[in-house]
Amino acid sequence: MSEPDEMLEVYQFEGCPYCSKVRQKMTDLGIDFIARAVDPDDRSRVEEVSGQTNVPVLVDPNTDTTMPESDDIVEHLEQHYG
C-alpha cells in the first residue's frame, strides 16, 4: 500500500450516501483526509474547486487530480493507495 505524501481533501456533506461511501473507503485504506463540509443549499465552494456542484469531490494533490463521482473516486483510491 502506498500512503499519500500530501493530505487528500473530500468535499462532502453529512447525510450524502455517496460521500459516506468515499469516506468509508478512505478509512478502510487508512488514509487521513480533510473533510470539507459543503452546504447542500450553497454549493458554490465545490463548484469553484471542481467546475460542478455534485458531491463528493476528491482533491488529490499527490496525483494532481480533482474528481467527482463516488465510484470513480473509490477506483482512484484503490489504484493509488490500495
C-alpha atoms as an extended CHARMM CRD file, in Angstrom:
* protein
*
        82  EXT
         1         1  MET       CA              0.0000000000        0.0000000000        0.0000000000  PROA      1               0.0000000000
         2         2  SER       CA              1.2320000000        3.4700000000       -0.8410000000  PROA      2               0.0000000000
         3         3  GLU       CA              0.4480000000        6.2940000000        1.5480000000  PROA      3               0.0000000000
         4         4  PRO       CA             -0.1420000000        9.7690000000        0.1500000000  PROA      4               0.0000000000
         5         5  ASP       CA              2.5690000000       12.3670000000        0.7800000000  PROA      5               0.0000000000
         6         6  GLU       CA              0.0880000000       15.2420000000        0.9380000000  PROA      6               0.0000000000
         7         7  MET       CA             -3.3170000000       15.2290000000        2.6260000000  PROA      7               0.0000000000
         8         8  LEU       CA             -6.2870000000       14.4180000000        0.4070000000  PROA      8               0.0000000000
         9         9  GLU       CA             -9.4680000000       16.5000000000        0.6110000000  PROA      9               0.0000000000
        10        10  VAL       CA            -13.0590000000       15.3870000000        0.1830000000  PROA      10              0.0000000000
        11        11  TYR       CA            -15.8110000000       17.9230000000       -0.4350000000  PROA      11              0.0000000000
        12        12  GLN       CA            -18.9520000000       16.4030000000        1.0260000000  PROA      12              0.0000000000
        13        13  PHE       CA            -21.9430000000       16.8510000000        3.2570000000  PROA      13              0.0000000000
        14        14  GLU       CA            -23.3890000000       14.7240000000        6.0150000000  PROA      14              0.0000000000
        15        15  GLY       CA            -26.2820000000       12.5100000000        5.0390000000  PROA      15              0.0000000000
        16        16  CYS       CA            -24.9720000000       12.0090000000        1.4980000000  PROA      16              0.0000000000
        17        17  PRO       CA            -24.6560000000        8.2370000000        0.9040000000  PROA      17              0.0000000000
        18        18  TYR       CA            -22.1300000000        8.7230000000       -1.9130000000  PROA      18              0.0000000000
        19        19  CYS       CA            -19.9590000000       10.8490000000        0.3670000000  PROA      19              0.0000000000
        20        20  SER       CA            -20.2150000000        8.2170000000        3.0760000000  PROA      20              0.0000000000
        21        21  LYS       CA            -19.0360000000        5.5580000000        0.6260000000  PROA      21              0.0000000000
        22        22  VAL       CA            -15.9110000000        7.5930000000       -0.1760000000  PROA      22              0.0000000000
        23        23  ARG       CA            -15.1660000000        8.4080000000        3.4700000000  PROA      23              0.0000000000
        24        24  GLN       CA            -15.5330000000        4.7270000000        4.3820000000  PROA      24              0.0000000000
        25        25  LYS       CA            -13.1380000000        3.6360000000        1.6250000000  PROA      25              0.0000000000
        26        26  MET       CA            -10.5620000000        6.1640000000        2.7920000000  PROA      26              0.0000000000
        27        27  THR       CA            -10.9530000000        4.9400000000        6.3690000000  PROA      27              0.0000000000
        28        28  ASP       CA            -10.6580000000        1.3060000000        5.2440000000  PROA      28              0.0000000000
        29        29  LEU       CA             -7.4240000000        2.1540000000        3.4050000000  PROA      29              0.0000000000
        30        30  GLY       CA             -6.0650000000        4.0540000000        6.4030000000  PROA      30              0.0000000000
        31        31  ILE       CA             -5.8850000000        7.3430000000        4.5110000000  PROA      31              0.0000000000
        32        32  ASP       CA             -6.0140000000       10.5120000000        6.5670000000  PROA      32              0.0000000000
        33        33  PHE       CA             -8.0040000000       13.1960000000        4.8120000000  PROA      33              0.0000000000
        34        34  ILE       CA             -9.5830000000       16.5950000000        5.2330000000  PROA      34              0.0000000000
        35        35  ALA       CA            -13.3820000000       16.5420000000        5.0300000000  PROA      35              0.0000000000
        36        36  ARG       CA            -14.5990000000       19.8390000000        3.5730000000  PROA      36              0.0000000000
        37        37  ALA       CA            -18.2130000000       20.4310000000        4.5380000000  PROA      37              0.0000000000
        38        38  VAL       CA            -20.4030000000       21.6880000000        1.7060000000  PROA      38              0.0000000000
        39        39  ASP       CA            -23.7070000000       23.3970000000        2.4310000000  PROA      39              0.0000000000
        40        40  PRO       CA            -26.3250000000       21.4720000000        0.4040000000  PROA      40              0.0000000000
        41        41  ASP       CA            -28.0960000000       24.7730000000       -0.2700000000  PROA      41              0.0000000000
        42        42  ASP       CA            -24.9380000000       26.6020000000       -1.4080000000  PROA      42              0.0000000000
        43        43  ARG       CA            -22.5680000000       24.5080000000       -3.4540000000  PROA      43              0.0000000000
        44        44  SER       CA            -20.5660000000       27.3980000000       -4.9090000000  PROA      44              0.0000000000
        45        45  ARG       CA            -17.4920000000       26.3350000000       -2.9410000000  PROA      45              0.0000000000
        46        46  VAL       CA            -17.3600000000       22.8950000000       -4.5320000000  PROA      46              0.0000000000
        47        47  GLU       CA            -18.1340000000       24.4170000000       -7.9350000000  PROA      47              0.0000000000
        48        48  GLU       CA            -15.0550000000       26.6550000000       -7.6040000000  PROA      48              0.0000000000
        49        49  VAL       CA            -12.8970000000       23.5900000000       -6.9890000000  PROA      49              0.0000000000
        50        50  SER       CA            -14.3480000000       21.1240000000       -9.4810000000  PROA      50              0.0000000000
        51        51  GLY       CA            -16.4050000000       23.0790000000      -12.0070000000  PROA      51              0.0000000000
        52        52  GLN       CA            -19.6090000000       21.2870000000      -10.9920000000  PROA      52              0.0000000000
        53        53  THR       CA            -21.9010000000       21.1860000000       -7.9730000000  PROA      53              0.0000000000
        54        54  ASN       CA            -22.1870000000       17.4690000000       -7.1810000000  PROA      54              0.0000000000
        55        55  VAL       CA            -20.5620000000       15.8680000000       -4.1580000000  PROA      55              0.0000000000
        56        56  PRO       CA            -18.4280000000       14.0770000000       -3.2740000000  PROA      56              0.0000000000
        57        57  VAL       CA            -15.3680000000       15.6010000000       -4.9120000000  PROA      57              0.0000000000
        58        58  LEU       CA            -11.8660000000       14.3150000000       -4.2260000000  PROA      58              0.0000000000
        59        59  VAL       CA             -8.8600000000       16.6240000000       -4.4180000000  PROA      59              0.0000000000
        60        60  ASP       CA             -5.6520000000       14.5890000000       -4.5400000000  PROA      60              0.0000000000
        61        61  PRO       CA             -2.5790000000       16.8420000000       -4.7410000000  PROA      61              0.0000000000
        62        62  ASN       CA             -0.3250000000       13.7720000000       -4.9750000000  PROA      62              0.0000000000
        63        63  THR       CA             -1.6800000000       12.8700000000       -8.4100000000  PROA      63              0.0000000000
        64        64  ASP       CA             -2.8250000000       16.3900000000       -9.3730000000  PROA      64              0.0000000000
        65        65  THR       CA             -6.3860000000       15.0550000000       -9.5660000000  PROA      65              0.0000000000
        66        66  THR       CA             -9.7450000000       16.6420000000       -8.8200000000  PROA      66              0.0000000000
        67        67  MET       CA            -12.6370000000       14.2730000000       -9.4530000000  PROA      67              0.0000000000
        68        68  PRO       CA            -16.3420000000       13.8430000000       -8.7150000000  PROA      68              0.0000000000
        69        69  GLU       CA            -18.3800000000       10.6090000000       -8.7130000000  PROA      69              0.0000000000
        70        70  SER       CA            -18.0310000000        8.2110000000       -5.7960000000  PROA      70              0.0000000000
        71        71  ASP       CA            -17.3270000000        5.1000000000       -7.8970000000  PROA      71              0.0000000000
        72        72  ASP       CA            -14.5380000000        6.8940000000       -9.7820000000  PROA      72              0.0000000000
        73        73  ILE       CA            -13.0980000000        8.1950000000       -6.5210000000  PROA      73              0.0000000000
        74        74  VAL       CA            -13.1240000000        4.7180000000       -4.9460000000  PROA      74              0.0000000000
        75        75  GLU       CA            -11.3730000000        3.3000000000       -8.0220000000  PROA      75              0.0000000000
        76        76  HSD       CA             -8.7680000000        6.0780000000       -7.8640000000  PROA      76              0.0000000000
        77        77  LEU       CA             -8.1400000000        5.4200000000       -4.1690000000  PROA      77              0.0000000000
        78        78  GLU       CA             -7.7610000000        1.6730000000       -4.7140000000  PROA      78              0.0000000000
        79        79  GLN       CA             -5.4590000000        2.1850000000       -7.6970000000  PROA      79              0.0000000000
        80        80  HSD       CA             -3.1400000000        4.6590000000       -5.9720000000  PROA      80              0.0000000000
        81        81  TYR       CA             -3.3730000000        3.7780000000       -2.2750000000  PROA      81              0.0000000000
        82        82  GLY       CA             -4.8670000000        0.2840000000       -2.0380000000  PROA      82              0.0000000000
